[in-house]
Amino acid sequence: MLQLNQIHKIFNEGTPDEKIAIDQINLNLKKGDFVTIIGSNGAGKSTLMNIISGVITPDIGDIHIADKNVTAMTEYKRSKMIGRVFQDPMAGTAPSMTIEENLAMAYSRNKTRTLKSGVTKKRREYFREVLETLHLGLENRLSAKVGLLSGGERQALSLLMATFTEPSILLLDEHTAALDPSRAELITNLTKEIVDRYKLTTLMVTHNMQQAIDLGNRLIMMDKGQIILEVDEENKKNLTIEGLLLEFKRIRGEQMASDRAILA
């Protein structure tokens, strides 16, 4: 479903600020794989997500989604195949528009655009049905401006908007990091429920090592633009934070005092 071949990206090449952001990465996801990604700041996690989504073009390598080479495809065109939820709850929605208007835009993402009304009676009923799955009462607030929702409600709506057209790839970029613990738990549970329901092929960046262990069937650790550890489904079942820290120390030869040290 997703294949990255020899992806390499350098920023500010040939200057004193040159930085290898992604260093010869290969990654293959089968349909339905849910891969969590951990690593320190600057490890290349968000750059990798931006390369997959088309925000950044790799210097070397190619990207295939559903057996189609999308390396040269623009972000706009690629968005028909990709759903993405960002860390900032404000980023995934249009605050001045209503809940149903936001849903109508997301619903049309992978469909041919027409001059017909974006919110029909039939679509409104469908929007109510899918909103009910969030268990937040948003199905009764279709005409409410999204800017009036709480951060957790907006992130739940963003997650729904990114997934209810069942994209080929779902990218979750620290999508619970800006929320308080109770809302983060809500979004984490919704994530698992929605990904399981639609069997979505998912990449999730997180700074929460326990979350990375608990969610998904595979885990990768990044450092200095490289994937330095891959954990398959069988080994992930018995994975612990302590085990991850030991692996990091073994690979990089650095003493980690705690999980915060590796992820700070």
C-alpha positions, 0 to 999 in steps of 0.5 A: 500500500505504501512503499518508500525507496531510498528516500533522501532529503538534504536541507540547505545543501552546500551551506554551513547549515546543511542538514541531512533530514532523511537518510536513505530510508526504505519502508514498506507498509501492507494494506491495514498496517498501523505503524507508530513512529518514535524518535527525538526532535530532529530525527526526521519524523515530520519531514518523513510525513511531509514527504509522503503527503507531498509537502516536500519532494525528496532529493533522491528516491521514489514513493508509491501509494497503492502501486502508483508512483506519486513522487512527482505528484503535487500535494493537492492531487495526492490528498485524494489518497491521503488523510492527515491529522496534525498536532494543532487542533486548529490546523485540520478544520476551517473555524469560520465554517460550520461542522456540516460545511467542514464535513462536506469539504472532506467528503468531496476530497476524493470525488469529482467537483460539481456546482451542486450544493455541498450539504444535501439532505442525504449528506446531512443524514450521513454526517449525523450518522458518522458524527454519532460514532464520536460519542460527543453529541456533535451530530446535534450541532451540525450548524455550529461554527467549528471555531467554537468547539473545544480542542478535543472536539476539533481534533475528533472532527479532524480525525473523522474528516481525514478518515471517513472517505477511507483514504489509502494512507492515514498520517497522524502527526502527534495528533494527541500531543496538544490535548489535555490527558483526558482528551488525549485518551479520548482521541487515542481511543477514537483513533484505534476504533476508526483505524480498526473499523476501516482497516486503514493503512496508518503511520502515526508519529508520537512522543508518547512511548507507551502510546507507540507500544499500545497502538498499531501492529508495527513500530519504528524508531528514527534518529538522525534521519534514519530508521534505526529500529523496526519492531514487527507485530510479533515482537511488539506484543512483548515490547516495553519502554525499558526495552526500547531504551535498551535498544536505543542504547545498543544501537547508538551507544548512548546512555538514556536516563529515561524515556524523556531523554530520547524523546525530548 
